[in-house]
Amino acid sequence: MATLKDVTKLASVDVSTVSRALNNTSYVHPDTKERIYAAARELGYHPNVMAQALRQGKRHTIGVVVPRLHMAIFSEILQGIEQQASGLGYATLICSTNDNAKTEKEWEITSQSDREVNSFRYGYDCANQLLDENPDLDAIMASVDVQGLGAIRAVSERGLRIPEDVKVISLTGHRVGRMLETTMTSIEMPAFEMGKAAAKMTIDDIEADSKHKPGRRHLTFATTLVEREST
């Protein structure tokens, strides 16, 4: 396991500079800080942020609440959050509500409609309703992959072919889409980079003093249409 001294040697700086950079305790030139972070990443060094919190009297922990992790883009976003937070000396506390109404009410983060729409069953039921009401329907667009999976099941159970009879596309692609028996066309987002950016903005706001808080920022990420067998 890599140590602080290993990072010091690879980055060609002294121990105190590495400590200050990783703990964000005082100013370190941005170029030097990036060299230290690069060395830490290369060596797989992760500071013991919980031990640091006890010593400093600060938690250095950010909380992330998500509706679910299984077969969802949130898992990739969280990987980006954790990597960025760890590199900046922060631990990550994750709460996955699993669409549980009681849990979500306690966290006060979502509405009933939000809970209902992140599920396989929802995609399945909605696809069946659409096909009942529109027998000539030739395409279904789902907001997330797990809904698309439900739609594919509904279409297949009716003896319809994909994509010859009905095309299916997901607007929020996840890696699972490329592994299905009928691979699913999707709009794929740079989820990992989104997570890193979100963590960086959050920690920048935490670290800034009250007179120099960063202003509101709006980031735009490019998406990619990946065409597969479902269209």
Secondary structure, DSSP 8 states (H G I E B T S, - for coil): ---HHHHHHHHTS-HHHHHHHHHT-S---HHHHHHHHHHHHHHT----HHHHHHHHT---EEEEEES--TTSTHHHHHHHHHHHHHHTT-EEEEEE-TT-HHHHHHHT---HHHHHTSSHHHHHHHHHHHHHH-TT--EEEESSHHHHHHHHHHHHHTT--TTTT-EEEESS--GGGGSSSS--EEEE--HHHHHHHHHHHHHHHHHS-GGG-----------EEE--TT-
